Amino acid sequence: MSFSPLRRRALLYQAGLVLGVGLVLWFFVSNTVQNLDARKIASGFGFLAREAGFEIGETTFIPYGAADTYGRALAVGLANTFRVALAGVVIATALGTLIGLARLSPNWLVAKLAAVYVEVMRNVPLLVQLFFWYAIISENLPGPREAASPLPGVFLSNRGIAVPVPIEHAAYWWMGLALVLGLAAAIGFAAWARVRQAATGEQLPSGWIGFALIVGAPLAVFLAFGAPLTWSRPELSGFNFAGGAVLTPEFAALLAGLSIYTAAFIAEIVRAGVLAVDKGQFEAADSLGLPRRRAMRLVILPQALRVIVPPLTSQYLNLTKNSSLAVAIGYPDLVSIANTTMNQTGQAIEGVAIIMAVFLTISLSISAFMNWYNRRVALKGARP
């Protein structure tokens, strides 16, 4: 098999590049190994099985004590990262969508207030906003004994936000299963309704029926178990609240900062997506007599999604990665606990590798899901 001179030269350049990259990697790896040997630092991930010896302030999902391992401590940090990231994505999406639509409102005051929100929040660094919200909660709210109570059973103090929660019961696990089954049934019914509408032209109230399935299935299980609802309410005990659940100042400040900051960017994405829809679609909706809200929900937003989803994916990724700033206000996320682990064990390379691998996996998973969703909502052109 013969190659032309141009092809041989291209192959030679590529082989040289691969060799050069390999030599650079070999240099860094060998240099790192020599430095670790010189300092008597053992490499590898065996330290994950050793006792951690430090406490973690927030262990909502995974029980943890100082006698547990470093691996379990990192798992707690990962759970805390997921906790704030998932809640932040939901809140930022809802708030950003409302602000973005508000900027398009014919009401002058509403549109200008939304514009001010976007411009202010986008141009103030996120770290500054985190410090601001943390100072508001931890320094300006009263102590537990003078805690404000805006709602019955809800207390705001510099120790966090104390709220009542239901006491765990076996029925709640069955309600969760019923919720999943109801959601699956609602999705299946919506798909069947779309096929039926395409075939017959008759539109079924799939939204209301789906809502009834999602809410009705857990409610039926709840009633079947005798409506077991007993609340654990926060009560002042000594210098803090006992009972209920407490959103710590660190978690509340981080969630508020991430959500409010990211919502400003999502608002501009939503506004741009709506403006990208041809004006004739608005006129067509008006000619059909659709109210503005229904026209936006049924005609405009479905077409705007093809423009909204790709940049929205980037904002979800940014929010997740920005959660690593939690270390600045003391929230025990993955990065914060990994830093403590590295300081105690000296396994800096392994610790950084774990952080990189986790965030890479999360980012790729979010991208894969959003790309799948983008393909689902993309407009399908007619085949020639």
C-alpha positions as CSV (number, residue, x, y, z in Angstrom):
1,M,0.0,0.0,0.0
2,S,1.6,3.2,-1.2
3,F,1.0,6.8,0.1
4,S,1.6,10.0,-1.6
5,P,4.4,12.3,-0.4
6,L,1.8,14.7,1.1
7,R,0.1,11.8,3.0
8,R,3.4,10.4,4.3
9,R,4.4,13.9,5.5
10,A,1.0,14.2,7.3
11,L,1.5,10.8,9.0
12,L,5.0,11.8,10.0
13,Y,3.8,15.0,11.6
14,Q,1.0,13.2,13.5
15,A,3.4,10.5,14.7
16,G,5.8,13.2,15.9
17,L,2.9,15.0,17.8
18,V,1.9,11.7,19.5
19,L,5.5,11.0,20.5
20,G,5.9,14.5,21.8
21,V,2.7,14.3,23.9
22,G,3.9,10.9,25.2
23,L,7.2,12.3,26.3
24,V,5.6,15.2,28.1
25,L,3.3,12.9,30.0
26,W,6.2,10.5,30.8
27,F,8.2,13.4,32.2
28,F,5.4,14.6,34.5
29,V,4.5,11.1,35.7
30,S,8.1,10.1,36.4
31,N,8.9,13.5,38.1
32,T,5.8,13.1,40.3
33,V,6.7,9.5,41.3
34,Q,10.3,10.6,42.2
35,N,9.0,13.5,44.3
36,L,6.6,11.2,46.1
37,D,9.3,8.7,46.8
38,A,11.7,11.4,48.0
39,R,9.1,12.6,50.5
40,K,8.0,9.1,51.6
41,I,4.4,9.7,50.4
42,A,2.6,6.5,49.4
43,S,0.5,6.8,46.3
44,G,-2.8,5.0,45.6
45,F,-6.3,5.1,46.9
46,G,-5.8,2.9,49.9
47,F,-6.3,5.9,52.2
48,L,-10.0,5.8,51.4
49,A,-10.4,2.8,53.8
50,R,-8.7,4.6,56.7
51,E,-10.5,6.3,59.6
52,A,-11.2,9.9,58.8
53,G,-11.2,11.3,62.3
54,F,-13.2,14.5,61.6
55,E,-16.8,15.4,61.9
56,I,-19.1,16.8,59.1
57,G,-21.7,19.3,59.9
58,E,-24.3,18.2,57.4
59,T,-25.0,14.5,56.9
60,T,-28.6,14.6,55.6
61,F,-28.6,11.5,53.4
62,I,-25.7,9.4,54.6
63,P,-25.0,8.7,58.3
64,Y,-21.5,9.6,59.2
65,G,-19.3,9.8,62.3
66,A,-15.6,10.6,62.9
67,A,-14.8,6.9,63.2
68,D,-15.9,6.3,59.5
69,T,-13.6,6.2,56.6
70,Y,-12.4,8.8,54.2
71,G,-14.3,7.1,51.5
72,R,-17.6,7.6,53.4
73,A,-16.7,11.2,54.1
74,L,-16.2,11.9,50.4
75,A,-19.5,10.1,49.7
76,V,-21.2,12.5,52.2
77,G,-19.6,15.4,50.4
78,L,-20.8,14.1,47.0
79,A,-24.4,13.8,48.4
80,N,-24.2,17.4,49.7
81,T,-23.1,18.5,46.3
82,F,-25.9,16.7,44.6
83,R,-28.4,18.1,47.1
84,V,-27.6,21.7,46.4
85,A,-27.1,21.3,42.7
86,L,-30.4,19.5,42.1
87,A,-32.3,22.0,44.2
88,G,-30.5,24.9,42.5
89,V,-31.3,23.7,39.0
90,V,-35.0,23.4,39.8
91,I,-35.2,26.8,41.5
92,A,-33.0,28.6,38.9
93,T,-35.0,27.2,36.0
94,A,-38.4,28.2,37.5
95,L,-37.2,31.7,38.5
96,G,-35.2,32.3,35.3
97,T,-38.2,31.3,33.1
98,L,-40.5,33.7,35.1
99,I,-38.0,36.6,34.8
100,G,-37.3,35.9,31.2
101,L,-41.0,36.0,30.3
102,A,-41.4,39.1,32.6
103,R,-38.8,40.9,30.4
104,L,-41.2,40.4,27.5
105,S,-44.2,41.6,29.4
106,P,-46.2,44.5,27.8
107,N,-46.3,46.0,31.3
108,W,-43.5,48.6,31.4
109,L,-42.9,48.4,35.2
110,V,-42.7,44.5,35.2
111,A,-40.3,44.5,32.2
112,K,-38.0,47.1,33.7
113,L,-37.8,45.4,37.1
114,A,-37.0,42.1,35.4
115,A,-34.3,43.9,33.3
116,V,-32.8,45.4,36.5
117,Y,-32.7,42.0,38.1
118,V,-30.9,40.5,35.2
119,E,-28.3,43.2,34.8
120,V,-27.5,43.4,38.5
121,M,-27.3,39.7,39.2
122,R,-25.2,38.9,36.1
123,N,-22.7,41.6,36.8
124,V,-22.0,40.9,40.5
125,P,-19.5,38.0,41.0
126,L,-21.1,34.9,42.4
127,L,-18.6,34.7,45.3
128,V,-19.6,38.2,46.4
129,Q,-23.3,37.1,46.3
130,L,-22.5,34.0,48.4
131,F,-20.8,36.2,51.0
132,F,-23.8,38.6,50.9
133,W,-26.4,35.9,51.5
134,Y,-24.3,34.2,54.2
135,A,-23.9,37.5,56.0
136,I,-27.6,38.2,55.8
137,I,-28.5,34.9,57.3
138,S,-25.7,34.3,59.9
139,E,-25.2,37.9,61.1
140,N,-28.4,39.9,60.6
141,L,-31.0,37.4,61.6
142,P,-31.7,37.1,65.4
143,G,-30.6,34.3,67.6
144,P,-32.7,31.2,68.3
145,R,-34.4,32.7,71.3
146,E,-35.6,35.8,69.3
147,A,-36.1,33.9,66.0
148,A,-38.6,35.3,63.6
149,S,-41.6,33.1,62.8
150,P,-43.2,34.1,59.5
151,L,-45.3,30.9,59.4
152,P,-46.5,28.6,62.2
153,G,-43.7,26.2,63.0
154,V,-41.2,28.0,60.8
155,F,-38.3,29.9,62.5
156,L,-35.7,32.1,61.0
157,S,-32.5,32.6,63.0
158,N,-28.8,32.9,62.6
159,R,-28.6,29.1,63.1
160,G,-30.6,28.6,59.9
161,I,-34.2,28.0,58.9
162,A,-36.1,25.5,61.1
163,V,-39.2,23.9,59.5
164,P,-41.5,21.1,60.6
165,V,-41.2,17.7,58.7
166,P,-43.4,14.6,58.8
167,I,-42.3,11.8,61.0
168,E,-41.1,8.8,58.9
169,H,-43.7,6.1,58.3
170,A,-43.7,2.9,56.2
171,A,-46.5,4.4,54.0
172,Y,-44.2,7.1,52.7
173,W,-42.0,4.5,50.9
174,W,-45.1,3.1,49.2
175,M,-46.2,6.6,48.3
176,G,-42.8,7.2,46.6
177,L,-43.3,4.0,44.6
178,A,-46.8,5.1,43.7
179,L,-45.5,8.5,42.6
180,V,-43.0,6.9,40.3
181,L,-45.7,4.6,38.8
182,G,-48.1,7.6,38.5
183,L,-45.4,9.6,36.7
184,A,-44.7,6.8,34.3
185,A,-48.4,6.4,33.6
186,A,-48.8,10.1,33.0
187,I,-45.9,10.1,30.5
188,G,-47.4,7.0,28.7
189,F,-50.8,8.6,28.5
190,A,-49.4,11.8,27.2
191,A,-47.6,9.9,24.4
192,W,-50.7,8.0,23.5
193,A,-52.8,11.2,23.5
194,R,-50.4,12.8,21.0
195,V,-50.6,9.8,18.7
196,R,-54.4,9.8,19.0
197,Q,-54.6,13.5,18.3
198,A,-52.4,13.1,15.2
199,A,-54.8,10.4,14.0
200,T,-58.2,11.8,14.9
201,G,-57.6,15.5,15.6
202,E,-59.3,15.2,19.0
203,Q,-57.4,16.7,21.8
204,L,-57.6,15.1,25.2
205,P,-56.9,16.9,28.5
206,S,-53.6,15.0,29.0
207,G,-52.2,17.7,31.3
208,W,-55.1,17.4,33.8
209,I,-55.2,13.6,33.5
210,G,-51.4,13.4,34.0
211,F,-51.7,15.6,37.1
212,A,-54.4,13.4,38.5
213,L,-52.3,10.3,38.0
214,I,-49.2,11.8,39.6
215,V,-51.1,13.2,42.6
216,G,-53.8,10.7,42.8
217,A,-51.7,7.5,43.1
218,P,-49.7,8.6,46.2
219,L,-52.8,10.2,47.7
220,A,-54.6,6.8,47.3
221,V,-51.8,5.0,49.1
222,F,-51.7,7.7,51.8
223,L,-55.5,7.3,52.4
224,A,-55.2,3.5,52.3
225,F,-52.7,3.5,55.2
226,G,-55.1,5.7,57.2
227,A,-53.6,9.1,56.4
228,P,-50.5,8.7,58.8
229,L,-49.4,12.3,59.1
230,T,-47.6,13.3,62.3
231,W,-45.3,16.3,62.3
232,S,-42.0,16.8,64.0
233,R,-42.0,20.5,64.9
234,P,-38.9,22.5,65.8
235,E,-38.9,23.6,69.4
236,L,-36.4,25.8,71.2
237,S,-34.2,23.6,73.4
238,G,-31.3,25.4,75.1
239,F,-29.4,27.5,72.6
240,N,-30.9,25.9,69.4
241,F,-33.9,24.2,68.0
242,A,-34.7,20.5,68.4
243,G,-37.0,18.5,66.2
244,G,-38.1,19.3,62.7
245,A,-35.4,20.0,60.0
246,V,-32.9,22.8,59.8
247,L,-31.6,24.4,56.7
248,T,-28.2,25.6,57.8
249,P,-27.0,29.1,57.0
250,E,-24.3,27.6,54.7
251,F,-26.7,25.5,52.7
252,A,-29.3,28.3,52.5
253,A,-26.8,30.9,51.4
254,L,-25.2,28.6,48.8
255,L,-28.6,27.6,47.4
256,A,-29.8,31.2,47.3
257,G,-26.6,32.5,45.6
258,L,-26.4,29.8,43.0
259,S,-30.1,29.9,42.1
260,I,-30.5,33.7,41.9
261,Y,-27.2,34.2,40.0
262,T,-27.9,31.4,37.5
263,A,-31.5,32.5,37.1
264,A,-30.4,35.8,35.6
265,F,-28.6,33.9,32.8
266,I,-31.5,31.5,32.2
267,A,-33.8,34.5,32.0
268,E,-31.8,35.9,29.0
269,I,-31.8,32.5,27.4
270,V,-35.5,32.2,27.7
271,R,-36.1,35.7,26.4
272,A,-33.8,35.1,23.4
273,G,-35.6,31.8,22.7
274,V,-39.0,33.4,22.6
275,L,-37.7,36.3,20.4
276,A,-36.3,33.8,18.0
277,V,-39.8,32.5,17.2
278,D,-41.1,34.0,14.0
279,K,-43.6,36.9,14.7
280,G,-46.1,35.1,12.4
281,Q,-46.5,32.4,15.1
282,F,-47.7,35.1,17.5
283,E,-50.1,36.4,14.9
284,A,-51.3,32.9,14.1
285,A,-52.0,32.3,17.8
286,D,-53.9,35.6,18.0
287,S,-56.0,34.7,14.9
288,L,-57.1,31.5,16.6
289,G,-58.3,33.5,19.6
290,L,-55.8,31.9,22.0
291,P,-55.3,33.9,25.3
292,R,-51.7,35.2,25.7
293,R,-50.8,32.7,28.4
294,R,-52.1,29.7,26.5
295,A,-50.5,30.9,23.2
296,M,-47.2,31.1,25.1
297,R,-47.6,27.6,26.5
298,L,-48.9,25.8,23.5
299,V,-47.4,27.7,20.5
300,I,-44.4,29.8,21.4
301,L,-42.5,28.0,24.1
302,P,-42.5,24.6,22.3
303,Q,-40.8,26.3,19.3
304,A,-38.5,28.3,21.5
305,L,-37.1,25.2,23.2
306,R,-35.0,24.4,20.2
307,V,-33.1,27.6,20.9
308,I,-33.3,27.5,24.7
309,V,-32.1,24.0,25.5
310,P,-28.5,24.1,24.2
311,P,-27.4,27.2,26.2
312,L,-29.5,26.0,29.1
313,T,-27.3,22.9,29.3
314,S,-24.3,25.2,29.8
315,Q,-26.0,27.0,32.7
316,Y,-26.8,23.7,34.4
317,L,-23.2,22.7,34.1
318,N,-22.0,26.0,35.4
319,L,-24.3,25.8,38.4
320,T,-23.1,22.4,39.3
321,K,-19.4,23.4,39.0
322,N,-20.0,26.7,40.8
323,S,-21.2,24.7,43.8
324,S,-17.5,24.1,44.5
325,L,-17.4,27.7,45.8
326,A,-19.2,26.3,48.9
327,V,-15.8,26.0,50.5
328,A,-15.7,29.8,50.9
329,I,-18.7,29.8,53.2
330,G,-18.1,26.5,55.0
331,Y,-20.6,24.2,53.3
332,P,-19.2,20.7,53.4
333,D,-19.5,19.8,49.8
334,L,-17.2,17.4,47.9
335,V,-14.4,19.9,47.3
336,S,-14.4,21.0,51.0
337,I,-14.2,17.5,52.3
338,A,-11.7,16.5,49.7
339,N,-9.5,19.4,50.8
340,T,-9.7,18.3,54.5
341,T,-8.8,14.7,53.4
342,M,-5.8,15.9,51.3
343,N,-4.5,18.0,54.2
344,Q,-4.7,15.1,56.6
345,T,-3.4,12.3,54.3
346,G,-1.1,14.2,51.9
347,Q,-2.8,12.4,49.0
348,A,-3.2,15.6,47.0
349,I,-2.9,14.0,43.6
350,E,-5.5,11.3,44.4
351,G,-7.8,13.9,46.0
352,V,-7.7,16.2,43.0
353,A,-8.2,13.2,40.7
354,I,-11.3,12.2,42.6
355,I,-12.7,15.8,42.3
356,M,-11.9,16.0,38.6
357,A,-13.4,12.5,37.9
358,V,-16.6,13.3,39.8
359,F,-17.3,16.7,38.2
360,L,-16.4,15.2,34.8
361,T,-18.9,12.4,35.3
362,I,-21.6,14.8,36.5
363,S,-21.0,17.2,33.6
364,L,-21.1,14.4,31.0
365,S,-24.2,13.0,32.5
366,I,-26.0,16.3,32.4
367,S,-24.8,16.9,28.8
368,A,-26.0,13.5,27.7
369,F,-29.5,14.0,29.3
370,M,-29.9,17.5,27.9
371,N,-28.8,16.4,24.4
372,W,-31.3,13.6,24.5
373,Y,-34.0,16.1,25.6
374,N,-32.9,18.5,22.9
375,R,-33.4,15.8,20.2
376,R,-36.8,15.1,21.6
377,V,-38.0,18.8,21.4
378,A,-36.3,19.6,18.2
379,L,-38.5,20.5,15.3
380,K,-38.7,17.8,12.7
381,G,-38.6,19.0,9.2
382,A,-40.4,17.3,6.4
383,R,-38.3,14.8,4.4
384,P,-37.8,15.8,0.7
